[in-house]
Every structure is written in structure tokens, then in C-alpha cells.
Amino acid sequence: MKSALSAIKGLDITEKGTQMAAQNKYLFKVDPSANKLEIKQAVESFFKVKVLKVHTMNYLGKKRRERTLQYGKKPDWKRAIVTLKEGDKIDLE
């Protein structure tokens, strides 16, 4: 099992993420090898809140081309939407 610091990379503060905070849902960038149970335990221990649901999405890194015809690639990453218990919240500031 991963520690809380290695499962969560950070809170994903985007326009969509701040709108979802009104519905008690928060976006996190997480380690691509972390599963839902590890993410739930990490959020509960780090922020001292009760997690009801965790949804995860895997994103593929985009292909990038520099000045030659050879392509590089940005890294793959994973995002988690965490739903909290009514009354709990995470301070976004």
C-alpha cells in the first residue's frame, strides 16, 4: 500500500474543479498506479474528512514535436474526483 503522500500529487484547481466544489466534489491529480481505496485513505488521512465516492480517469500524454520530425511524448497522468460527506469541505486557498 502507498503512503498518503505518494498516492496524491495535489489538488487540481481548475475552473471545472472549483465549480464542482459547490457540489462537495474535489479534483485531485494522483499517482497513475494508485487505486480507489488508496486514494480514499490518503484523502481521509491528509485532509481529515469523510470520503463517500472516488471516481478515477486515466489521461494519455499528448505527442509533442520539437524542431525535427521526431516526436516526444508528455507523461500519462491520472485524475480522481472525490465526493465528500455532507458538511465536510476542503479549503481551496
Backbone hydrogen bonds in HBPLUS format (Angstrom, degrees):
<---DONOR---> <-ACCEPTOR-->    atom                        ^
c    i                          cat <-CA-CA->   ^        H-A-AA   ^      H-
h    n   atom  resd res      DA  || num        DHA   H-A  angle D-A-AA Bond
n    s   type  num  typ     dist DA aas  dist angle  dist       angle   num
A0006-SER N   A0003-SER O   3.21 MM   3  5.47 130.6  2.47 100.9 113.0     1
A0007-ALA N   A0003-SER O   3.20 MM   4  6.41 144.8  2.33 152.2 161.3     2
A0031-ASP N   A0007-ALA O   2.99 MM  24  5.27 161.9  2.02 141.0 144.0     3
A0009-LYS N   A0029-LYS O   2.81 MM  20  5.39 153.2  1.88 144.9 150.6     4
A0010-GLY N   A0029-LYS O   3.24 MM  19  5.39 139.2  2.41 150.9 146.0     5
A0029-LYS N   A0010-GLY O   2.81 MM  19  5.39 162.3  1.85 159.4 165.5     6
A0012-ASP N   A0027-LEU O   2.94 MM  15  5.26 162.4  1.97 124.1 128.9     7
A0018-THR N   A0014-THR O   2.98 MM   4  6.21 154.5  2.05 150.2 155.2     8
A0019-GLN N   A0015-GLU O   3.20 MM   4  6.40 149.0  2.31 142.9 150.8     9
A0020-MET N   A0016-LYS O   3.03 MM   4  6.26 147.0  2.14 144.7 153.7    10
A0021-ALA N   A0017-GLY O   3.18 MM   4  6.35 128.5  2.46 135.2 147.4    11
A0023-GLN N   A0020-MET O   2.94 MM   3  5.27 144.3  2.07 106.9 117.4    12
A0025-LYS N   A0020-MET O   3.10 MM   5  5.28 158.9  2.15 137.1 137.5    13
A0024-ASN N   A0021-ALA O   3.13 MM   3  4.92 161.0  2.17 103.8 106.1    14
A0084-LEU N   A0024-ASN O   3.02 MM  60  5.72 170.5  2.03 169.9 172.9    15
A0026-TYR N   A0082-VAL O   2.92 MM  56  5.26 155.8  1.98 142.1 149.5    16
A0082-VAL N   A0026-TYR O   2.86 MM  56  5.26 168.2  1.87 156.6 158.9    17
A0028-PHE N   A0080-ALA O   2.90 MM  52  5.20 150.8  1.99 149.9 158.3    18
A0080-ALA N   A0028-PHE O   2.88 MM  52  5.20 159.1  1.92 152.1 157.8    19
A0030-VAL N   A0078-LYS O   3.08 MM  48  5.61 166.7  2.10 141.1 145.4    20
A0034-ALA N   A0031-ASP O   2.97 MM   3  5.37 166.7  1.99 120.1 124.5    21
A0039-ILE N   A0035-ASN O   3.06 MM   4  6.32 155.4  2.12 152.1 159.6    22
A0040-LYS N   A0036-LYS O   2.93 MM   4  6.10 160.5  1.97 148.8 154.1    23
A0041-GLN N   A0037-LEU O   3.03 MM   4  6.23 167.7  2.04 151.2 153.9    24
A0042-ALA N   A0038-GLU O   2.97 MM   4  6.05 151.5  2.06 141.0 149.2    25
A0043-VAL N   A0039-ILE O   2.99 MM   4  6.19 164.8  2.01 154.8 157.6    26
A0044-GLU N   A0040-LYS O   3.02 MM   4  6.18 165.8  2.04 152.5 156.8    27
A0045-SER N   A0041-GLN O   3.01 MM   4  6.08 155.2  2.08 142.6 148.9    28
A0046-PHE N   A0042-ALA O   2.94 MM   4  5.94 157.1  1.99 147.5 154.2    29
A0047-PHE N   A0043-VAL O   2.98 MM   4  5.75 167.8  1.99 147.6 151.6    30
A0048-LYS N   A0044-GLU O   3.10 MM   4  5.11 128.1  2.38 121.1 129.9    31
A0085-LYS N   A0050-LYS O   2.92 MM  35  5.56 149.4  2.02 161.9 161.9    32
A0052-LEU N   A0083-THR O   2.78 MM  31  5.56 162.6  1.81 153.3 158.9    33
A0053-LYS N   A0083-THR O   3.43 MM  30  5.07 158.0  2.48 124.9 130.7    34
A0083-THR N   A0053-LYS O   2.92 MM  30  5.07 167.8  1.94 144.2 148.3    35
A0055-HIS N   A0081-ILE O   2.89 MM  26  5.05 162.2  1.92 146.1 152.2    36
A0081-ILE N   A0055-HIS O   2.70 MM  26  5.05 158.2  1.75 149.9 157.7    37
A0057-MET N   A0079-ARG O   2.80 MM  22  5.26 149.6  1.89 157.9 163.0    38
A0079-ARG N   A0057-MET O   2.88 MM  22  5.26 164.2  1.91 156.0 161.2    39
A0059-TYR N   A0077-TRP O   2.81 MM  18  5.33 170.0  1.82 171.4 168.0    40
A0077-TRP N   A0059-TYR O   3.06 MM  18  5.33 157.4  2.11 141.4 148.6    41
A0074-LYS N   A0062-LYS O   2.93 MM  12  5.46 167.9  1.95 158.9 162.0    42
A0064-ARG N   A0072-GLY O   2.95 MM   8  5.14 165.1  1.97 124.7 129.7    43
A0072-GLY N   A0064-ARG O   2.71 MM   8  5.14 176.6  1.72 167.8 169.0    44
A0088-ASP N   A0085-LYS O   3.09 MM   3  5.68 160.1  2.14 133.0 139.3    45
